[in-house]
Amino acid sequence: MKFILLAAVLLGLGLAWRKWRQAGRAAYIEQFPLQERLDRRLAARRPELDAGQRREVCEGLRDYFLICNAAGRHMVAMPSQAVDDAWHEFILFTRHYRQFCQRAFGRFLHHTPAEAMRTPTAAGEGLKRAWRLACAHEGIDPKQPQRLPRLFALDATLGIAGGFVYRLDCLAAGGTGRDGFCASHIGCSSGCSGDSGSSDGGSDGGCGGGCGGD
């Protein structure tokens, strides 16, 4: 009995410490000056975006980093081409990016193309995870969304050429999904992901996303 109680106490302390550490990392991500670091390079890469739009993209990248922190060591797909562009620019500051990752995640967050993932279904699972966590981050019901989370809305809002366009419910709107990906049926493959070694499987489909972190 004493052993069981001791094990329970140790487990509780471990969970509390993990939650405290995750909260500290989230606070660091929230306060990190992403736009200050990336605005000039993003302006060169996406000259069609004005300052306010670039600010939204940088905040989208912050959203992505926050949900990667919440996902722990599970892969999270990137659902926005514009935000992926900003992420690419950040990675080019290799030393600063490595330092950021260590503080924000406790590890290096890799940028992983879909073709480099361990299983064909990993990208689809990463996109579903991105949807659930992005919805949770903004207080949206992932099964009955009334709006899209920023990460899933940005490309369409900004008119990004080659971006990913999501609709709340293609079938309810009488569409086939060919003009956009159905947010209510997310579970398909994405272009690349940020993952940390998750090997869980999933189902392939016709939805889309960009890259992710591992």
HELIX and SHEET records of a PDB file:
HELIX    1   1 LYS A    2  GLN A   31  1                                  30    
HELIX    2   2 LEU A   34  ARG A   45  1                                  12    
HELIX    3   3 ALA A   51  ALA A   70  1                                  20    
HELIX    4   4 GLN A   81  LEU A   92  1                                  12    
HELIX    5   5 THR A   94  PHE A  105  1                                  12    
HELIX    6   6 ALA A  114  ALA A  116  5                                   3    
HELIX    7   7 ALA A  122  HIS A  137  1                                  16    
HELIX    8   8 ARG A  150  LEU A  158  1                                   9    
HELIX    9   9 ALA A  183  HIS A  185  5                                   3    
SHEET    1   A 4 THR A 112  PRO A 113  0                                        
SHEET    2   A 4 CYS A 192  GLY A 194 -1                                        
SHEET    3   A 4 VAL A  76  ALA A  77 -1                                        
SHEET    4   A 4 GLY A 212  GLY A 213 -1                                        
SHEET    1   B 2 TYR A 166  ARG A 167  0                                        
SHEET    2   B 2 PHE A 181  CYS A 182  1                                        
END                                                                             
